[in-house]
Structure formats: structure tokens, C-alpha cells
Amino acid sequence: MSQAVVSVNAGILLPVLAPAVGAAVVLVTDVAVQHLRRVHYLIALASLVVGAVATFAGLGMVAGAARRTLCLPAGGQCMYVADSVTTTLQLAALLAAALTLLLSWPDDKKQSPGSTAVIMSLVLTATAGATAVAGAHDVGSWLVALELATLPTVALVALRGARSAISGAIALLTAALVSFALLALSAALWFTATGSGFLTPAAALVGFHDPVRRPILVLAVVVLIAGIGFKLSLVPFHAWTPEAYDGAPLPIAAFLAGVSKIAAAAALLVVIQAVAPLGEPPLAAMAIVAAVSMTLGNIMALRQDGVVRLLAWSTVAQAGWVVLPLAAVSSAAVHASGAYLLAYVLATLLAFAVVAALVQIRGAARARDLTEYRGLLSAHPVLASALGLALLSLAGLPPGVLGLVAKVAALRPVVTSELWVLAIVAAANAVLGVAVYLRWLLKVISSPEASEQASPPAVPDGAAPVAARAIRAHPATLVAVGLTAVALVLTSLSPQMLLGMLGR
């Protein structure tokens, strides 16, 4: 007979409830009073801010401490557990979603007012799923929350309506369906092996100590990693990534690179924390996936001439770095993975924000073409400096100190566990990654072509000169660039601040 939940703490659940309620309020407001485009944005931003503030109480908790709710009676298991890593990832997801809203603000002026409510509700719903999966510790809630974080993004990619958007949405939907099938299968295998519906070390140990059920448990973990691999863009489950990124509106591509990756990594960390006591065999596949992902991602990124596709392949490579420390069975592996994820998301979102600003200034064709970034430093020094900081952070080079610290943190568990082959592959990919991002950075800081200096761009008949029109980026986009750049500078000056939030 099922047991009723006797412990419900709305304050602990607020990071999940705030965006979920915000999505409902946006839809109800749109039905009651139509054509309130800016009001929808403000409601969405307010709900994300409320959720972010609610995470502050859980930041920096000591190891082993956690906030629990949705618990079963008589000291039973809790379906929602938020430790310092969980809370920090929730905060990152909420802030990344807020950045997406800032980047989408100017683009929405070109859309019908009715679509604003749809976009806002989908973004908030996916964000609620991302925050929920980080704290979900029962298989049912974990699976539902992960899909809730995924399926709205398919619609967000397709809403643009272009052929490339439809192609990207189909690729993302196909990956989502395959991923769900694998995750559903792994959930059944987990229950068969452990007899429990909770993702906890105690449940895993029950199956591991039974020689008959042990192979089923190992298979469940491998299938779980494969299912999450689709969402995290790990090789060989990565094929949808460049298509979806390139076809989606730029703010949604940033959402895929930020919130969606946080959701996938948070889901993976829940599983890793549950199976870590089992030792190395269940996690052996993680080393292969990490090595192949970072290698293929870097090689393909070097071949790209479009900045969005370059960032998409960069996501594949960086996903390998995110899971790299998880190949080692140590208490520091989860914290190292979380730290690298946050550093990657922050730098990548800054790069997307700068590209979004340049789309408004130069047009989509030029802003998406890597060759058009030549001379950006002389034309737009502030934007070029922000982009340079993002690229250096992704490469792990000063002054992007946060990226360097994140790479060292990711390598430390691997070296400590004496996984020397994996460490050598990671070091080689660190050098290869430098080539990827310096290729873009060298164009930014190089001098413009002589032909560009000699003649101004053509102006249509009857139009004002470019200088007179003073084309500028939308203020919301500039705010997104500024806030993300400041956050990256502060965390580079004091990386321990970020590590402290994770509870180290």
C-alpha cells in the first residue's frame, strides 16, 4: 500500500514553484488581457528572481548537509533533497533563463503579441523542470522533471518557423524521444535491480550486493548515462546539437547551451551520487565518453566558419569536460563537475550575448559568420573585450582564470585516481581547445581589411548614413552582456567564491 507524503515545505520547493507558477500566471494574464507583451516579460523575470532568491538559503552548505521535503512518514525517504551543489545549479538555471529573456526581448518585437505568452510560458516551464530534476531523488519525479526541462525546448526551436528551425526541432525531438525511451528502460532496470523507486546509495548497494541483480544494476546505470548523454550532447549522442543550435533563434540557442545543459548535468549528478559507493565498474564508460566527446567536439569546432555552429561543437567538447571528473570515484568528483559546468555556462552565455548584440548591430548574416569578426576590437571595443574574456575563459587562459581553475578542478580527481591515459587525453584536448577559441579571438583582435577601412558600407537611396542612424544593440541585450561579463570577471578574480557556493 502506498504511503502518503507527510512533509511538504513550500520554501524549499520555491526554486521550482516560482517559475512554474510564473508560467501559469503568464498564460492566465494573456487570456484576461491580450497584447501585454512587456507585462509577460516582467512577470517571467519576476518569477525567476523570486526562485533565485529562494536558493540563497541553501548555498554553501557543508558536505552532507541538505534541505529535504516531500518525505514519507516514519523517517522514510525524501523525494526532494537539495544540497549545496543542487542549490547552486538551481540558481544557475534560473539566472541563465533570465538572461535568455533579456536576449529575446528585442527579437519578440518582430513577433505577434500572442506568441509572447507562449514563449515565456515555455521558457518558464523548462526552467521549472531544470530546477526540479536537480533535487528529485525518486525515479518518477526525476524522469518527469527531466522531460519537462526538455520537451518545451523543441517548441521553442520550432517557433521561428524557418526551414532550418524545423530541421533543428525535428533533430531535437528525435533525440528527446530516444532519450526518454532509454531513461524509461533504465528506470525499470533500476527498480528491478534495487527494488526501490529512489535514486539513493542505499538502494544501489542493495542491488550491488546481490550477485544475481548486480549485472542488472550495472546495465541500468549504463543505460541511464546513455539517456542523459543525448541531453548533455555527449558523443555518440550529439548529432542533434549543431542542427538545433543553428536553426533556433539565438536566445533559444543560448537557452539550450545554458539551462538545458544544467538540467542534464544535474540529472546526471543525482545518478552519480547514488551509484558512487559502488566503485569504478559502473562508471568505467564515463571515461570513454568524456575522452571521445572532448576530442570530436574540438576537432569539429576547428572546422566551423559559423559562430553558432562553433559554439554548438564547443558544447560537445565542454560536455566531455563536465563528465571528465565523474570517471573517478571520489568525493570531490561531483563538486568538480559542478564547478566546470558553471564556468562553461557562464562563459558560453557571455559569448552568445555578444553575438546577439552584434546581430542587432550588423545583421544576422555578418554576426553569424566567423570571418566577419575581423577588426571587431577596433569597431566595437567593449563587445570585443567581453567576447575575448568569454573565449579565453573557455580556453582556460588568463585573464579567464575561472576557466583555468575549472579545468584544474576537473583534472584533479582523474589524476588523484591515477587514470593516466584519461588525464593525457584531457591535457591534449586542453591544448586543442586553445586552438579552437584562439582562432576566433585572433580574428577579433586583428586589423580590419583594407577594403573595409577604405569605403563605408553602402546605404540605400533615401536612407540616412550609417553613422547618422547610429545602429545600436537593444538595451536589454546590453544589460545581458554587462551582467554576464561582470559575473565572469568577479568569479575569475575570486574563483573560490564559486567553489564556496558548491560547498567545498
C-alpha positions in Angstrom: 0.0 0.0 0.0 1.3 3.4 -0.9 2.4 5.9 1.8 1.2 9.4 2.0 3.7 12.3 1.9 3.7 14.0 5.3 6.4 16.6 4.9 5.9 19.5 2.5 8.0 22.7 2.7 7.0 25.2 0.1 10.0 27.4 0.9 12.4 24.6 -0.1 10.4 24.0 -3.2 10.2 27.7 -4.2 13.0 27.5 -6.8 10.8 25.0 -8.6 7.4 26.5 -7.8 8.3 30.1 -8.7 8.9 29.5 -12.5 6.0 27.0 -12.6 3.6 29.5 -11.1 5.0 32.2 -13.3 4.2 30.2 -16.4 0.6 29.7 -15.3 0.3 33.4 -14.4 1.6 34.5 -17.9 -1.0 32.3 -19.6 -3.9 33.4 -17.4 -2.9 37.1 -17.9 -2.7 36.6 -21.7 -6.3 35.2 -21.7 -7.6 38.0 -19.4 -5.9 40.9 -21.1 -4.2 40.4 -24.5 -1.4 42.3 -26.2 0.6 42.8 -23.0 3.9 41.9 -24.4 6.1 43.7 -21.8 3.9 42.6 -18.9 4.6 39.0 -19.8 8.3 39.6 -19.8 8.1 41.3 -16.4 6.0 38.5 -14.9 8.5 35.9 -16.2 11.5 37.9 -14.9 9.9 38.4 -11.5 9.2 34.7 -11.1 12.8 33.8 -12.0 14.1 36.4 -9.5 11.9 35.0 -6.7 13.1 31.5 -7.4 16.8 32.7 -7.5 16.4 34.5 -4.1 14.9 31.3 -2.7 18.1 29.4 -3.4 20.3 31.7 -1.2 19.5 29.8 2.0 21.0 26.6 0.6 24.2 28.0 -0.9 27.5 26.9 0.6 26.1 24.2 3.0 28.7 21.9 4.4 29.3 18.4 3.0 26.5 16.1 4.0 24.0 18.9 4.8 20.8 19.1 2.8 17.3 20.6 2.8 14.6 17.9 2.4 10.9 17.9 1.7 8.2 15.6 0.3 9.3 13.0 2.8 7.5 9.7 3.6 6.3 9.1 7.2 8.2 7.3 9.9 11.6 8.6 8.8 11.2 7.4 5.2 12.9 8.5 2.1 12.5 12.1 0.8 11.6 12.7 -2.8 13.2 16.1 -2.9 16.7 16.8 -1.5 18.6 20.0 -2.1 22.3 20.1 -1.0 24.8 22.8 -1.9 25.5 21.5 -5.4 21.8 21.1 -6.1 21.0 24.6 -4.9 23.9 26.2 -6.9 22.8 24.5 -10.1 19.2 25.7 -9.5 20.5 29.3 -9.1 22.5 29.0 -12.3 19.5 27.7 -14.2 17.2 30.5 -13.0 19.8 33.2 -13.8 20.5 31.6 -17.2 16.8 31.6 -18.0 16.6 35.3 -17.0 19.5 36.0 -19.4 17.5 34.2 -22.2 14.6 36.5 -21.6 16.8 39.6 -21.8 18.2 38.4 -25.1 14.8 37.5 -26.5 13.3 40.9 -25.6 14.2 42.7 -28.8 13.5 39.7 -31.1 10.0 39.5 -29.7 9.1 42.9 -31.3 9.0 41.1 -34.6 6.5 38.5 -33.5 2.8 38.7 -32.9 1.8 39.7 -29.3 0.1 36.4 -28.8 3.3 34.5 -29.2 5.0 36.3 -26.3 2.9 34.4 -23.7 3.7 31.1 -25.4 7.4 31.8 -25.4 7.5 33.0 -21.8 5.5 30.1 -20.5 7.6 27.5 -22.4 10.9 29.1 -21.1 9.5 29.1 -17.5 8.2 25.6 -17.8 11.5 24.2 -19.0 13.3 26.2 -16.2 11.0 24.7 -13.6 11.9 21.2 -14.9 15.6 22.0 -14.7 15.3 23.1 -11.1 13.1 20.2 -10.2 15.4 17.5 -11.6 18.3 18.8 -9.6 16.5 18.0 -6.4 14.4 14.9 -7.4 15.6 11.7 -5.8 12.7 9.4 -6.7 12.8 7.9 -10.1 9.3 9.1 -11.1 9.8 12.7 -10.3 13.4 12.7 -11.7 12.2 11.3 -15.0 9.2 13.7 -15.3 11.2 16.7 -14.4 14.0 15.9 -16.9 11.4 15.6 -19.7 9.7 18.8 -18.5 13.1 20.5 -19.0 13.5 19.1 -22.5 10.2 19.0 -24.4 9.4 22.8 -24.2 12.7 23.5 -25.9 11.5 21.5 -29.0 8.7 24.0 -29.4 11.0 27.0 -28.7 13.3 25.9 -31.5 10.4 25.3 -34.0 8.6 28.6 -33.3 10.9 30.5 -35.5 9.2 28.8 -38.5 12.2 28.7 -40.8 13.2 25.5 -42.6 16.4 25.4 -40.5 14.4 25.8 -37.3 12.0 23.0 -38.3 15.0 20.8 -39.1 16.6 21.6 -35.8 13.4 21.0 -33.9 13.0 17.6 -35.6 16.5 16.6 -34.7 16.0 17.7 -31.1 12.6 15.9 -30.9 14.1 12.7 -32.2 16.9 12.9 -29.6 14.4 13.6 -26.9 12.2 10.6 -27.8 15.2 8.2 -28.0 16.5 9.7 -24.7 13.1 9.2 -23.0 12.9 5.6 -24.2 16.4 4.8 -22.8 15.6 6.6 -19.5 12.3 4.7 -19.1 14.1 1.5 -19.7 16.8 2.4 -17.2 14.1 3.3 -14.6 12.6 -0.2 -15.0 16.0 -1.8 -14.7 16.8 0.2 -11.6 13.7 -0.9 -9.9 14.3 -4.5 -10.9 17.8 -4.4 -9.5 17.2 -2.5 -6.3 13.5 -3.0 -5.5 13.4 0.8 -4.8 12.0 3.8 -6.6 14.6 6.1 -5.1 17.9 7.1 -6.5 20.0 6.7 -3.3 23.2 4.9 -2.4 21.3 2.6 0.0 19.1 1.4 -2.9 22.1 0.9 -5.2 24.0 -1.1 -2.5 21.1 -3.5 -2.1 21.3 -4.5 -5.8 25.1 -4.4 -5.9 25.5 -6.9 -3.1 23.2 -9.4 -4.8 25.2 -11.3 -7.4 22.1 -12.1 -9.4 20.9 -8.5 -9.6 24.3 -6.8 -9.9 24.5 -7.1 -13.7 21.1 -5.6 -14.0 22.1 -2.7 -11.8 25.3 -2.0 -13.9 23.2 -2.2 -17.1 20.7 0.3 -15.5 23.5 2.8 -14.8 24.9 2.4 -18.3 21.5 3.0 -19.9 20.9 5.9 -17.6 24.2 7.5 -18.7 23.3 6.9 -22.4 19.8 8.5 -21.9 21.3 11.6 -20.3 24.1 11.7 -22.9 21.5 12.7 -25.5 20.5 15.7 -23.4 24.1 16.6 -22.5 25.3 16.4 -26.1 27.9 13.7 -25.3 29.3 11.6 -28.2 27.8 9.5 -29.7 24.5 11.1 -28.7 25.4 14.6 -30.0 24.2 14.7 -33.6 21.2 16.9 -32.9 23.3 19.7 -31.3 24.6 21.7 -34.3 21.3 21.4 -36.1 19.2 22.6 -33.2 21.6 25.4 -32.2 21.9 26.7 -35.8 18.2 26.5 -36.5 16.9 28.0 -33.3 16.6 31.7 -32.6 19.8 33.0 -31.0 18.3 33.4 -27.5 16.9 29.9 -27.6 20.3 28.6 -28.7 21.7 30.3 -25.6 18.9 28.6 -23.5 19.9 25.2 -24.9 23.6 25.8 -24.1 22.7 27.1 -20.6 19.5 25.9 -18.9 19.2 22.7 -20.8 22.8 21.6 -20.1 22.4 22.5 -16.4 19.3 20.3 -16.3 21.0 17.4 -18.0 24.1 17.7 -15.8 22.0 18.0 -12.6 20.2 14.8 -13.6 23.4 13.0 -14.1 24.9 14.1 -10.8 21.8 12.7 -9.0 22.6 9.3 -10.5 26.3 9.6 -9.9 25.8 10.4 -6.2 23.5 7.4 -5.9 26.0 4.9 -7.5 29.3 6.4 -6.3 29.6 3.9 -3.4 29.6 1.0 -5.9 33.1 1.7 -7.1 34.6 2.1 -10.6 32.9 -0.6 -12.8 29.6 1.2 -13.2 31.4 4.4 -14.1 34.0 3.0 -16.4 32.0 4.1 -19.5 32.2 7.7 -18.3 36.0 7.9 -19.1 35.4 6.7 -22.7 32.5 9.1 -23.3 34.4 12.1 -21.8 37.5 11.4 -24.0 35.7 10.9 -27.2 33.3 13.9 -26.6 36.0 16.5 -26.0 38.2 15.2 -28.9 35.5 15.1 -31.5 33.9 18.4 -30.3 37.2 20.2 -30.5 38.1 18.8 -34.0 34.7 19.7 -35.4 34.8 23.2 -33.8 38.0 23.9 -35.6 36.3 23.2 -38.9 33.4 25.6 -38.4 33.1 29.0 -40.1 29.8 29.9 -38.4 30.0 31.1 -34.8 26.8 29.4 -33.7 27.9 26.0 -35.0 31.3 26.6 -33.5 29.6 27.2 -30.1 27.5 24.1 -30.7 30.5 21.9 -31.2 32.2 23.6 -28.3 29.2 22.4 -26.2 30.0 18.8 -27.2 33.7 19.3 -26.2 32.8 21.1 -23.0 30.3 18.3 -22.1 33.2 15.9 -22.1 35.0 18.1 -19.6 31.9 18.3 -17.4 31.7 14.5 -17.1 35.5 14.0 -17.0 35.9 14.1 -13.2 32.9 11.7 -12.8 35.1 8.9 -14.3 36.9 8.9 -10.9 35.2 7.6 -7.8 35.9 10.3 -5.3 34.0 12.7 -3.0 35.4 15.7 -5.0 34.2 14.5 -8.4 30.7 15.8 -8.1 31.9 19.2 -6.9 34.5 19.4 -9.7 31.9 18.5 -12.3 29.5 21.2 -11.0 32.3 23.8 -10.9 33.2 23.1 -14.5 29.6 23.2 -15.6 29.1 26.6 -14.1 32.3 28.0 -15.6 31.3 26.7 -19.0 27.7 28.0 -18.9 28.8 31.5 -17.7 31.4 31.9 -20.5 29.2 30.4 -23.2 26.3 32.7 -22.3 28.5 35.7 -22.5 29.6 34.7 -26.0 26.0 34.2 -27.0 25.1 37.6 -25.6 27.8 39.3 -27.5 26.8 37.6 -30.7 23.1 38.6 -30.1 24.2 42.2 -29.7 26.2 42.0 -33.0 23.2 40.5 -34.8 21.3 43.7 -33.9 24.1 46.0 -34.9 25.4 44.2 -38.0 22.7 41.8 -39.1 22.4 38.1 -38.7 24.4 37.1 -41.7 27.5 39.1 -40.6 27.2 38.3 -36.9 27.0 34.6 -37.5 30.0 34.5 -39.9 33.3 33.9 -38.3 35.2 35.7 -41.0 33.2 38.9 -40.3 34.7 39.2 -36.8 38.0 40.6 -38.2 38.6 44.0 -36.8 35.8 43.8 -34.2 38.1 45.2 -31.5 38.6 48.5 -33.3 34.9 48.7 -34.3 33.3 47.7 -31.1 36.0 47.5 -28.3 33.6 46.9 -25.4 31.8 44.0 -27.1 35.1 42.6 -28.4 36.6 42.7 -24.9 33.6 40.9 -23.5 33.8 38.2 -26.2 37.6 37.9 -25.7 37.0 37.3 -22.0 34.5 34.6 -22.8 36.7 32.9 -25.3 39.8 33.0 -23.0 37.7 31.5 -20.2 36.5 28.6 -22.4 40.1 28.1 -23.5 41.3 28.2 -19.8 43.8 31.1 -20.4 44.4 34.2 -18.3 42.7 36.6 -17.8 39.9 34.0 -18.0 41.1 32.5 -14.7 37.8 30.8 -13.9 38.1 28.5 -17.0 41.7 27.6 -15.9 40.6 26.9 -12.3 37.7 24.8 -13.6 40.0 22.7 -15.9 42.4 22.1 -13.0 39.4 21.1 -10.7 38.1 18.7 -13.4 41.5 17.1 -13.8 42.3 16.7 -10.1 40.0 13.7 -9.4 41.3 12.0 -12.5 44.9 12.4 -11.5 44.2 11.5 -7.9 42.6 8.3 -9.1 45.6 7.6 -11.3 43.6 7.5 -14.6 46.7 8.5 -16.5 45.5 7.7 -20.0 42.4 9.8 -19.5 44.5 12.6 -18.0 46.8 12.6 -21.0 43.8 12.8 -23.4 42.3 15.6 -21.4 45.6 17.5 -21.4 45.9 17.1 -25.2 42.3 18.4 -25.6 43.1 21.4 -23.4 45.7 22.4 -26.0 43.3 21.6 -28.8 40.6 23.7 -27.2 43.0 26.7 -27.0 43.4 26.5 -30.8 39.6 26.4 -31.2 39.0 29.6 -29.3 42.2 31.5 -30.3 41.2 31.0 -33.9 38.1 33.1 -33.2 39.9 35.5 -30.9 42.7 36.3 -33.4 40.0 37.5 -35.9 38.5 39.7 -33.2 41.8 41.5 -32.3 43.2 41.6 -35.9 43.1 44.7 -38.0 40.2 45.1 -40.4 40.6 44.5 -44.1 41.9 47.5 -46.1 38.8 47.4 -48.2 36.6 47.8 -45.2 38.6 50.8 -44.0 38.7 52.5 -47.4 34.9 52.6 -48.1 31.9 52.8 -45.8 29.1 50.3 -46.2 26.6 51.0 -48.9 23.5 53.0 -47.9 20.1 52.5 -49.7 18.7 55.5 -51.6 16.9 57.9 -49.3 18.3 56.3 -46.1 20.4 58.1 -43.6 24.1 57.3 -43.4 25.2 54.5 -41.0 26.9 57.0 -38.7 23.8 59.2 -38.6 21.5 56.3 -37.9 23.7 55.1 -35.0 22.7 51.5 -35.1 22.9 50.2 -31.5 22.1 47.0 -29.7 18.9 46.8 -27.7 19.3 48.0 -24.0 18.1 44.6 -22.7 20.8 42.8 -24.7 23.5 45.2 -23.5 22.3 44.6 -19.9 22.7 40.8 -20.5 26.2 41.4 -21.9 27.1 43.6 -18.9 25.8 41.4 -16.2 27.3 38.2 -17.6 30.7 39.9 -18.1 30.7 41.3 -14.6 29.8 37.9 -13.2 32.7 36.3 -15.2 35.2 38.9 -14.1 34.2 38.6 -10.4 34.4 34.8 -10.5 37.8 35.0 -12.3 39.1 37.3 -9.7 37.8 35.1 -6.9 37.2 31.5 -8.1 36.8 30.4 -4.5 33.6 32.3 -4.4 32.1 29.9 -6.9 33.6 26.9 -5.3 32.3 28.0 -1.9 28.7 28.1 -3.3 29.1 24.4 -4.2 30.0 23.7 -0.6 33.7 22.9 -0.9 
